Amino acid sequence: MTDLIVAGTLLTMDPDRTIWSDGAVAVINGRIERVGRRADLLEDHPDVQLLGGPDCVVTPGFVNAHQHLTGDRLIRSCIPDDIPTTTAIFDWVVPVHAAHTGDDDELSATLSLLEAVGNGITTTIEAGTVAHPDRVAAAFRAVGVRGCIGTWGWDSGEGPFSLPTREVMARQRSVLDANPSGGLVEGWVTLVGHDLASDQLFAEAADLARASGTGLTFHMSPSADDAVAFAERSGKRPIRHLADIGALGPQTLIAHAVHLDDDEVDLLVETRTAVAYCPWAYLRLGQGVTASGRHIEFLARGGRLALGCDTENAGDAIDPLRVAALTAGLARDMSSDPLTFGAHAALELLTIRGAEAIGMDDRIGSIETGKIADLVVHDLNGIGSTPNAVDPALQLLWTGDGRSVRDVVVDGVPVVLNHESTRVDHTNLVAEAVASQRRLLDQAGLSPTPRWPVR
Ligand SMILES: [Zn+2]
C-alpha cells in the first residue's frame, strides 16, 4: 500500500541525472517504491496523500556536511563582525558554549534543524561541538530529520570539555553506542581538530571510526593558522602530519581544508578523505578562500566533496541553495572561467556527491527506487519563478534559495508541509530562545551592543 505520492518535475540525480518533466515518486514504508510519470502513478494509487504538483520541482533532500547545532545559535548576530576570528571564538563562542545547559543544547539544535529542514536540508553532519549529545539527538528526532552527531573531542588546551585522551575516547564511544548506524540519528566520532588534539587522539579517533563503520570529522586549515601550528608541532604541513599518523581515509571528513599545498591535495585525493566546503564562512571571516581555495580542483581530481553551512558566526544562514550558488559563482570567478562548474555541479554537491562524501550514497542523495524517501518539494508558482525555466537546475540554483521549499519528506514522513513543521510547535520557541540568550550572555559576562548609536 503506497503511503505517499510526491509529484513535480523530478531532478532525480540518478546516474544519468534523469529529469521527469511531469513525474512522481511513490513512497512506501519510508522507501522510494517507484519513480515515473505522474499520471501513471496517480492512476495506480488514486487515494493516497499527494504532495507537490505539476508546478513544483522535486529534488532529493539536501546534505549539510558541516553544521554547528549548539552554541552560536542562541547568540546569533550578537558577536561583532569587526574582531579577529580567534577573539570571536575564544572570548564569545567558547564561554557561551560552556554556559549551555542540556536544555539550551536541545533548544539551539531544534531551532537550527527547523531552519535547515525549512530550507531543504534533510541530512546534517554535526560539526563536533556538542556538550549534551543525547539532547541534540532528541532535537533531531523531534524535528524528524536525519543526521550524524558526536560530542566535544579535544585533549589539549584549556577549553571547556577538554579531557584526557582516554576520557575523550570514552565519551565518543558512548555516543556511538547510544546512536547506532542505520538509524535516523547516527553516532560519529567528532573532534574539534585544528591543533587541539594530540596525535594519539587523532589516531585513536580514526581507528574507532574505521572499526565502527562510522565517520570521523574535525576542522582543519580554514585559515593559514593550522599550518603554522603544525610546523611548530612536527615540522610538517597539517594534512601530511595527519596522513603519517593514520588519521586520513574514507571514514574521515575534514571540514574546510582551504589552505593546502600540492602534497596535501594529493594526499586527500589518494586516501579518499572527504572535505566539507563552507564558502560563506570563509568569506564572512575573511579567511582567504578566493586566493587559496582548491576545492574545485580537488573535486575535479575525483576528491569527495560536500557543502556545509557551518555556524551562525560564520555562514550564518542555514540555507543550502545559497551555499551552492556561492560555490558555483566562486568557482567561476576564481578560475576566470565561466564555462567551469555551474549550477548542475553545485546541485550534485548538495545531493548525490554530498551523500557520497559522507558515506551515505547507498541510502540517500538521489531519487531512485529502493532508496530512503528524503524528498524536497520546491514551489515555483511565485512571481520570482515565473515563467518556469526549461532547465529547473538553472532556476533552482541561480534564482532560488530556501524560500522556495514548501514540503519536505524525511524517511517517508512529511515533516514540513506548506512551509510549516508538522512536528514541532513554534509557538513557545521564540520566547524560550530570547530568555536563553539573555541568560547565556549574562553567564558568559558578555554584553553585545550595536556598533551604531541607539536612541
Ligand atoms: Zn565548524
Residues whose N, C-alpha, C, O or C-beta is under 5 A from the ligand:
A	BS01	ZN	A127
